[in-house]
């Protein structure tokens, strides 16, 4: 019944009437709430009761965040078509599972340019030249092939500054317009979104900016430049006024993690400024001027795990922490695994993850040799990454849940020595922003290994006590 209503609402001549959007979103919320309850208690997806609980609360927060969005007809139509009613994508995924025994990637991250209009400390982006960008036709082809071969309808655009990307007069707004059956999210500093761009985003309805913030004004301006916090707020006001769905992107360090997870910060950006979602990235010592001491300490990471789930559960805000919320994704999502992703940068290098900056393949070379993007995830290196994921619990149905824990899901961050072995075994090379010395420099290797041991000693007992000792749900 609900499915028939969705199809009817999205196929009437002008889409959903504006006056009925609120009713429609509540109807959708009611239906999806029941669906996620069934999904989160399905043993095929949840190897323990506590994992099921995490999945349920995160999906519920996604729905609660969606109810707070001031949807336009275009944006709601696009999101429902691409994410919920993507029958072609579902059929492609089913064929894949029958053929390979596992599903294809669920999304892609494309960084079409290294260029950025800011010069933030420790960032590689402001060192770009004209050569550090992909041709628009290559970006087009990547999206087209991912849609056709894997059923992908969600693409993440990063950089550099994606709104600064231009090639032969084309940019990411043109990409979103051309592929209007897909949803795009762009990690951005927000400074290039003027009133004209905000109106275009409103009319498109399928490109959502995730705006980077370091904290409140003092913390943000210290890293991004004086006056940047004020400019970010102006951009958010502009997006809110034009009913453009947007979120925030947060890089947690040992110095700002308390600030970005405080009640004051969360209430300000989600309730006052109108952000609909948020992503937390832990500082990773892989870019320019690497500084391991910037990483949140193991003790801070434990606190962030507790605090972020408090925000998700009690405030109903979709705030995902890729390192601490591995239970929602069943571990690491890199390497083109089922439902996961891979990263293609401005030189065409294909890496397992933005934070795993090593590659054996390049999309330009693949296309020059008559291949497709499919060849990237069939490389021995990517298969080696996926083999590690499987040994660490991905696809587990409860049988090995005690052996590994998804509170430490990241190979390159939480299991550095093992990731280093995979990199060396398959001869992967460091790409643009990966310092060569991270594989050979003794001090770096020792510090990362020591960090991981301390983290394991602190976190694994929590996994065993809270997650592994809960039975599989029925």
Number of C-alpha atoms within 10 A of each C-alpha: 6 12 12 8 13 19 13 12 17 18 12 10 8 11 14 20 13 13 9 11 16 15 11 18 18 14 15 18 18 13 14 17 17 10 11 18 17 11 17 22 21 16 16 14 20 26 27 24 21 20 26 23 17 21 25 21 22 22 21 22 22 20 22 18 19 20 16 16 20 19 20 21 20 17 23 22 20 22 19 17 19 21 16 13 16 17 13 14 19 15 12 18 23 16 15 18 13 10 10 9 10 16 20 26 23 22 23 23 22 25 26 31 29 28 24 22 14 16 14 15 13 14 17 21 22 16 13 15 11 10 12 19 22 24 20 20 12 15 19 14 14 17 22 15 15 22 21 13 17 23 24 28 25 21 22 20 26 24 25 29 25 26 27 18 23 17 15 8 8 13 17 21 18 15 17 20 17 11 16 18 19 23 23 22 20 25 22 24 26 23 18 16 21 14 14 10 15 21 18 17 24 24 18 20 26 27 29 21 27 26 23 20 24 23 22 17 15 14 17 20 18 16 15 18 15 13 13 21 21 14 15 20 16 17 21 26 15 19 26 19 15 18 21 29 27 21 25 23 21 23 18 25 21 17 14 18 22 17 16 20 20 15 12 11 15 19 15 14 20 19 13 10 16 23 27 24 22 21 17 20 16 20 21 19 21 22 18 15 12 17 14 16 13 16 20 20 17 19 13 16 23 17 13 20 15 12 15 20 22 13 18 20 17 10 15 19 29 27 26 21 20 20 22 24 23 22 25 23 18 23 27 28 24 25 28 27 25 20 16 20 24 24 26 27 27 23 20 24 22 27 31 25 22 21 21 23 23 22 24 19 21 17 22 17 12 16 14 9 9 7 13 17 18 15 12 26 22 13 15 15 25 27 17 18 21 22 15 17 22 15 13 21 23 23 17 16 15 18 10 15 20 15 13 18 24 25 25 23 26 22 22 21 21 20 19 20 18 13 20 17 12 20 23 12 12 17 14 19 17 20 19 17 17 20 16 13 12 17 18 10 10 10 11 17 17 13 13 19 18 13 19 19 15 13 20 19 11 15 19 18 13 15 21 16 11 14 22 23 14 15 12 20 18 9
